[in-house]
Amino acid sequence: LQQNISTRSIISSDLIDIGRRLQEIDSQKPMSEADLKAYMSKFKVDSIAITNASGIVVATTNKNDMGRDLMRVNQVNKDVLSGEKGYSVSVLLRDSATDTYWKYITFKRINTSGLIQ
């Protein structure tokens, strides 16, 4: 889950709740890109991505993220994928190209190996 902090305010605990809901939904039926777009709108987040077992984004609402290796982006993602951590919440991160701030929440997929971010 990705949230642009500069356009609206959202509490980390709200994003964690959304992540848990998406985890449950994904455990019942893997989500397609169309599903991700619908949930992005429903939950009012800016992006949702799903990775494969290697941490490579295979489905996303943001085409720029397709193929991105989340294991290389943040060491904590490896801890989430391995199950060492239940989820991770990033600090506010600045995108220098757009001068906006983002927060990322990452969860492990339940019935298949991979991540939801």
Secondary structure, DSSP 8 states (H G I E B T S, - for coil): -EEETTTS---HHHHHHHHHHHHHHHHHS---HHHHHHHHHHHT-SB-EEE-TTSBEEEES-GGGTT-BHHHH-HHHHHHHHTSSSEEE---EEETTTTEEEEEEEEE-SSSSSEE-
